[in-house]
Amino acid sequence: MTTIGSTAMAAAEEDLTERAKRHLIQPWPVAETMGDEARPLIGEGDGIYITDAAGKRLIDGPAGMWCTNIGHRRRELADVMHEQAMALSYSSPWYTTSSPSVALAERIAAHAPGDLNHVFFTTGGSSAVETALRFMQFYNNVRGRPDKKLILSRGSAYHGSTYLSASLNARPRDNDWMDSAGDLVVKLSSPNPFRRPGGKTVVEFADVLVDEFRDTVARVGAERIGAFVAEPIQASGGVIVPPEGYLPRIREICRANDILYICDEVVTAFGRLGHVFASGEIFGLDPDMITFAKGVTSGYFPLGGVVISDRLLEDLRRSNHPEAMFAHGLTNTSHPIGCAVALKNLDILEDGVLDHVREVTPYFQARLRDLADLPLVGEVRGLGMMAGIECVAGPAGEEGGALDETIGKRIDGHCQELGLLVRPIVNMCVMSPPLTITRAQIDDMAAILREGISRTMDDLE
Ligand code: PLP
């Protein structure tokens, strides 16, 4: 392995910065700097660490974007990618089948809850959500219910960056400057207990959310609503863990009204909560569809997919339109390299990583919750290997305290100096490190966060 020295890396960064500004458009840019922006150069990754251009090693606090689940530089994944590329680098999903895709679909079906036994592979999370939604439209068209197409989504949701998936998004700034298929979507309240209405307990807040859902179905009409889409824990909305019992209650209302329940497990699947899928194991849910991506390959290859239930496919077979075509597919659907990488990743998860997550989770959550004694911290919350630190600029009032949008970025800046990459979201920081993190590394992470938050408090004084 060649390790680039820090001087060479610094020079490389300078050069790359200029070249990036000339030709590379970064995702989520602002108009002022779009096409004229370079972000810090990361040269290497190893385990839970990444190394920047100056040779500084940082803990990969967000695991890339919730995806490097088994950590960086795993030889097994590099090898399987190479072997599969040499055996069969590509095969058309339009008229052929590759063996890794069959084997992976089988393994995924074995882990998915209920009768979710059929997998449609995509290239990532947005295309997975898009596929699930287009399938819902197709399903209702074939079943002679062309008006049953509206989609229920919730405040603080993030479901992707394609047109339909992005139309469900509801975090601050998601919709300020972007068009969306708004007439297809009905937005419900965020299930964030920290910002629940004043005077309500968390249990009462669950009732409020369920009542809102039931009232919306009654007002809009079940005959017009095709699907409800929900992350079991809203990830980039700020690691929002919903009130206990609320999701299963919504699931029942969906079932009673023939509304498809689509569980977006793009973040929560493949080990983040200690299981391959969290919906059944953690939340007691049996959705009609589950979307997944990210951790399925630990970020080594772009892959995602939708798991669809037996029941939905049987309904299609029994419909009056056996000739109807689901005219939807991607060149890279069922990509053999992606599927081979995912199979090996699943082997590694099952061979100790899932057990490790279940064992280390209470420690991870406890160490981060210790930070709640800092005056800037309004709440530390989370489940499994996901945690959100929500900061408040002033004293936490009934509504959870005032928002200061610079806090997350300030904490990230300080933490990077101290050796930890943080994912800042407005006034929050989310932590979702590679799942292989040890107790000692969790201690390091918590100590840096404490110092980073303290320095941010000093800045604000
Ligand atoms: N769904 C959820 C819950 C996500 O967090 C994301 C991405 O962060 C997506 C969907 C979109 O996935 P991708 O970025 O792979 O398209």
Boltz pocket constraint, residues with backbone or C-beta under 6 A from the ligand:
constraints:
  - pocket:
      binder: B
      contacts: [[A, 65], [A, 123], [A, 124], [A, 125], [A, 126], [A, 127], [A, 129], [A, 158], [A, 159], [A, 160], [A, 161], [A, 231], [A, 235], [A, 236], [A, 264], [A, 265], [A, 266], [A, 267], [A, 293], [A, 294], [A, 304]]
      max_distance: 6.0
